Amino acid sequence: MTVASIQTRHLLWSIAGLGLALAPHAGRFNLGILACFGAFALWRLLGAYGVLPLPIRANRTLWVVKQVLALAAFVAIYISYRGQIGRDAGIALLTALIGLKVLELERERDFYIVNFLSYFLVVTNFFYTQSILTAVSMLVVVIVVTAGIIRFNSPLPAFSDIACIRLASLMLMQALPIMLVAFLLFPRLPGPLWGLPQNAFSAVTGLSDSMTLGQITSLGTSDEIAFRAKFAGPTPTAAERYWRGPVLWETDGRTWRAGDIGLGVPHPITPQGPEFRYTILLEATGERWLLGLDAVTSTGRMMRLYADQSLRSNTTVKRRVRYELRSATKYHWRDLTADERRGVGLTAPTSSTSGRACATLG
């Protein structure tokens, strides 16, 4: 077996590990990113077999082409994610950069860098889901990547690929006790990993100062827990458990915003039935809005109740918070007048014909 064939085999192991680690991301972000990675990997494979020249420094023209492709990848990701930094944009950028690194697979150091980045790509899948199926599939990927590293360090032809996979599986089995200890003893971080500003606090509850058509679709398919409520006594019926969040008053025909009309001093509420005391455990939202059982009659510190019965925290909810409230599901209060509601509704733009019709009827 020649040296060239061994290097090609190492290349195949590296690309296989990367491809398996990236496969679950196919439905999570722009397929163009995966296509970009696939094109770079294919270029490197064709270069290994002598079909295409590689963009090395000796080939000045192709080296410049590679730099242009790298810049184009940056620009495409920036435009696709509107300049926002976060989980999705970060993984997309990492994928593009790894694809470019695959083109540079020439020396021993390059092989190690690419394979170690494969381990990190495995971790990125858990940014989206921590299901048992994900854990099992990523365990298979780790075995493949580890077997590739073993293959790279065992150039003897007698040490087969099956033997590499067997040894990698044995190494992972030996690491299980350490994994269990880390799982039980490692402290749980209360907030999102590294506090990324975008996606790290992405809305699970939908609490935001604005809502744009098409941007809230993912909430309908989210299985994440938005909040938990525990009542200190009787629990209201299902029909009475209406949880009030932000009230969006103003619209330009596409985006709804809270505006200022509901941010005045709340009017007194007169309970017409029993009051309920309860504790809410709210997940991080990256916003100031809080949820409360309609209508809140008593709040805690570090929060404020407004005229439209919306509740806000004094600080941004960047981590899980617990707060206590008291509410009455049957009550009387001086709501916004019909003229106030109609005035806000009629501020909708002329393009929102149905919205103006509803506001007029109201």
C-alpha positions in Angstrom: 0.0 0.0 0.0 1.5 3.4 -1.0 1.7 6.5 1.0 -0.8 8.3 -1.3 -3.5 5.6 -0.8 -3.1 5.8 3.0 -3.5 9.6 2.9 -6.6 9.3 0.7 -8.1 6.8 3.3 -7.4 9.2 6.1 -9.1 11.9 4.1 -12.2 9.7 3.6 -12.3 9.0 7.3 -12.2 12.7 8.2 -14.9 13.7 5.6 -17.1 10.8 6.7 -16.9 12.0 10.4 -17.7 15.6 9.4 -20.5 14.6 7.2 -22.2 12.5 9.8 -21.8 15.3 12.4 -23.4 17.8 10.0 -26.2 15.6 8.7 -28.7 16.5 11.5 -28.3 20.2 10.7 -29.7 19.7 7.2 -33.2 20.8 8.3 -32.0 23.5 10.7 -30.4 26.1 8.5 -29.8 27.1 4.9 -29.0 24.1 2.8 -26.6 26.3 0.8 -24.2 26.1 3.8 -24.2 22.3 3.6 -23.9 22.5 -0.2 -20.9 24.7 0.3 -19.3 22.2 2.6 -20.1 19.4 0.3 -18.5 21.3 -2.7 -15.3 21.9 -0.7 -15.1 18.3 0.4 -15.7 17.0 -3.1 -13.0 19.3 -4.4 -10.5 18.0 -1.9 -11.4 14.4 -2.8 -11.0 15.0 -6.5 -7.7 16.7 -5.8 -6.6 13.6 -3.8 -7.3 11.4 -6.8 -5.6 13.8 -9.2 -8.8 14.9 -11.0 -8.7 18.6 -10.0 -5.8 20.8 -8.8 -5.9 21.9 -5.2 -5.9 25.6 -4.1 -2.4 25.6 -2.5 -0.1 28.6 -2.4 2.0 27.2 -5.3 -1.1 27.5 -7.5 -1.6 31.2 -7.1 -4.8 31.5 -9.1 -6.7 28.7 -7.2 -5.3 30.0 -3.9 -6.9 33.4 -4.7 -10.1 31.6 -5.7 -10.2 30.0 -2.2 -9.9 33.3 -0.5 -12.7 34.7 -2.6 -14.9 31.7 -1.7 -14.1 32.3 2.0 -15.1 35.9 1.7 -18.3 35.0 -0.2 -19.2 32.5 2.6 -18.8 35.2 5.2 -21.0 37.6 3.2 -23.7 35.0 2.5 -24.0 34.0 6.1 -24.1 37.7 7.2 -26.9 38.4 4.8 -28.8 35.2 5.6 -28.8 35.9 9.3 -29.1 39.7 9.0 -25.9 40.3 10.8 -27.1 38.6 14.0 -24.6 36.6 16.0 -25.9 33.4 17.7 -26.3 29.7 17.6 -27.5 29.2 14.0 -25.2 31.8 12.5 -22.3 30.5 14.5 -22.7 26.9 13.5 -23.3 28.0 9.8 -20.0 30.0 9.9 -18.2 27.1 11.6 -19.4 24.7 8.9 -18.2 26.9 6.1 -14.8 27.4 7.7 -14.4 23.7 8.3 -15.2 23.1 4.6 -12.4 25.5 3.7 -10.1 23.7 6.2 -10.8 20.4 4.5 -9.3 22.0 1.3 -6.1 22.5 3.2 -5.8 18.8 4.4 -2.1 18.2 3.6 -0.2 17.7 6.9 -0.6 15.8 10.1 -1.6 19.0 11.9 -4.4 19.5 9.5 -5.9 16.1 10.0 -5.9 16.6 13.8 -7.6 20.0 13.5 -10.3 18.7 11.2 -11.0 15.6 13.4 -11.1 17.6 16.6 -13.5 20.1 15.0 -15.7 17.1 14.2 -16.0 16.5 17.9 -17.1 20.1 18.4 -19.7 19.7 15.6 -21.1 16.7 17.5 -21.7 19.0 20.5 -23.5 21.6 18.3 -26.3 19.1 17.7 -27.2 19.2 21.4 -27.8 22.9 21.1 -31.0 22.0 19.4 -32.2 18.8 21.1 -31.0 16.5 23.9 -33.2 13.5 23.0 -32.1 9.9 23.4 -32.0 9.4 19.6 -29.7 12.3 19.2 -27.4 11.0 21.9 -27.2 7.5 20.3 -26.6 8.9 16.8 -23.9 11.3 18.0 -22.3 8.4 19.8 -22.0 6.6 16.5 -20.4 9.8 15.0 -17.9 9.9 17.9 -16.9 6.3 17.2 -16.4 7.1 13.5 -14.3 10.2 14.2 -12.2 8.3 16.9 -11.7 5.4 14.6 -10.4 7.8 11.9 -7.8 9.2 14.3 -6.8 5.6 15.3 -6.5 4.8 11.6 -4.3 7.8 11.0 -2.0 6.7 13.9 -1.9 3.1 12.8 -0.4 3.0 9.3 0.2 -0.8 9.4 -2.0 -2.5 6.8 -2.7 -5.4 9.2 -4.7 -3.0 11.4 -8.0 -3.0 9.5 -10.8 -0.5 9.5 -13.0 -2.9 11.5 -10.2 -3.1 14.1 -10.1 0.7 14.3 -13.9 0.9 14.9 -13.7 -1.9 17.5 -10.9 -0.1 19.4 -12.8 3.2 19.2 -15.9 1.6 20.7 -13.9 0.0 23.5 -12.3 3.4 24.3 -15.8 5.0 24.6 -17.0 2.1 26.8 -14.1 2.7 29.1 -15.0 6.4 29.2 -18.6 5.8 30.3 -17.8 5.9 34.1 -16.2 9.4 33.7 -19.2 10.5 31.6 -21.7 9.4 34.3 -19.7 11.1 37.0 -19.6 14.3 35.0 -23.3 14.1 34.2 -24.2 13.7 37.9 -21.7 16.2 39.4 -21.1 18.9 36.8 -23.2 22.0 37.7 -26.1 22.9 35.4 -25.7 26.4 33.9 -28.9 28.4 34.5 -28.7 30.4 31.3 -27.9 29.5 27.7 -24.4 28.4 26.8 -22.1 31.4 26.6 -25.0 33.8 26.6 -25.2 34.1 22.8 -27.4 37.1 22.0 -29.3 35.5 19.2 -31.0 32.0 19.5 -29.5 31.6 23.0 -32.6 33.4 24.4 -34.8 32.6 21.5 -38.5 32.9 22.3 -40.1 29.7 23.6 -43.1 31.6 25.1 -43.3 34.1 22.2 -42.8 37.0 24.6 -41.6 40.0 22.7 -42.2 43.7 22.1 -43.1 42.9 18.5 -44.3 40.0 16.3 -43.7 39.8 12.6 -45.7 37.5 10.3 -43.8 34.3 9.6 -41.4 34.7 12.5 -43.5 32.9 15.1 -44.1 29.7 13.2 -41.4 27.7 15.1 -43.2 28.3 18.4 -46.1 26.1 17.2 -43.8 23.1 16.8 -41.6 23.7 19.8 -41.7 21.1 22.5 -39.8 23.2 25.0 -41.4 24.1 28.3 -42.2 27.9 28.4 -43.1 28.1 32.1 -44.4 26.1 35.1 -47.1 27.3 37.6 -47.7 25.8 41.0 -50.8 26.9 43.0 -50.8 27.3 46.7 -54.3 25.9 47.2 -57.2 25.3 44.8 -56.4 25.3 41.0 -58.6 27.3 38.7 -60.5 25.4 36.0 -59.0 25.0 32.6 -61.3 27.7 31.2 -60.1 30.2 33.8 -56.4 29.6 33.2 -55.8 32.4 30.7 -52.2 33.5 31.0 -51.7 37.2 30.0 -48.4 38.2 28.4 -47.6 41.2 26.2 -50.4 43.0 24.4 -49.5 44.2 20.9 -51.5 47.3 20.0 -49.8 48.9 17.0 -49.2 47.5 13.5 -47.8 48.6 10.2 -49.6 45.8 8.4 -46.8 43.3 8.9 -45.3 43.8 12.3 -47.3 44.2 15.5 -45.8 46.1 18.4 -46.8 46.8 22.0 -46.7 50.6 21.7 -47.3 52.9 24.6 -51.0 52.9 25.1 -51.0 50.0 27.6 -48.1 51.2 29.6 -49.9 53.6 31.9 -50.8 53.1 35.6 -53.2 50.1 36.0 -56.7 50.8 37.1 -57.9 49.1 40.4 -59.3 45.6 40.1 -62.2 44.4 42.1 -62.2 40.6 42.5 -65.6 39.0 41.9 -64.6 35.6 43.1 -61.8 33.7 44.9 -58.2 34.8 44.4 -55.4 32.3 43.6 -51.9 32.4 45.0 -49.3 30.7 42.8 -45.6 30.6 41.9 -44.3 30.7 38.3 -41.0 29.3 37.1 -40.4 31.1 33.8 -37.7 30.0 31.3 -35.2 32.5 29.9 -36.8 34.7 27.1 -34.3 37.5 26.6 -37.2 39.9 27.1 -38.8 41.8 30.1 -42.3 40.5 29.7 -43.7 38.1 32.4 -46.7 35.9 32.4 -49.5 36.1 34.9 -52.9 34.5 35.4 -55.5 37.0 34.2 -56.0 39.3 36.1 -53.1 39.9 38.5 -54.2 41.6 41.7 -50.9 41.5 43.6 -47.3 41.3 42.3 -43.9 40.9 43.9 -40.9 43.1 43.8 -38.7 43.6 40.8 -41.8 43.7 38.5 -44.5 46.1 37.4 -48.1 45.8 36.3 -49.4 48.1 33.5 -52.7 49.5 32.4 -53.5 46.7 30.0 -52.7 44.1 32.7 -49.4 43.2 31.1 -46.6 42.4 33.5 -42.9 43.3 33.1 -39.8 42.6 35.0 -37.4 45.4 35.9 -34.6 43.5 34.2 -34.3 41.3 31.2 -35.1 37.6 31.8 -31.8 36.1 30.8 -32.1 33.1 33.0 -34.8 31.0 34.6 -36.7 33.1 37.1 -39.2 32.3 39.9 -41.8 34.8 41.1 -45.1 34.8 43.1 -48.4 36.4 42.1 -52.0 36.6 43.2 -54.8 36.7 40.6 -58.6 36.7 40.4 -60.1 35.0 37.4 -63.4 36.8 38.0 -63.1 40.5 38.4 -64.2 44.0 37.5 -61.9 46.7 36.4 -61.9 49.9 34.3 -60.6 48.7 31.0 -59.5 50.9 28.1 -62.5 52.8 26.8 -64.0 51.8 23.4 -62.8 55.1 22.0 -59.2 54.3 23.1 -59.4 50.8 21.6 -60.9 52.1 18.3 -58.3 54.8 18.1 -55.5 52.4 18.3 -57.1 49.9 15.9 -57.6 52.6 13.3 -53.9 53.5 13.3 -53.3 50.4 11.2 -52.0 51.2 7.7 -54.4 51.2 4.7 -52.7 48.0 3.5 -54.3 46.2 6.4 -57.9 46.3 5.2 -59.2 43.4 7.3 -57.5 44.8 10.4 -59.2 48.2 9.9 -62.6 46.6 9.4 -62.3 44.7 12.6 -61.2 47.8 14.5 -64.1 49.7 13.1 -66.6 47.0 14.1 -65.1 46.9 17.6 
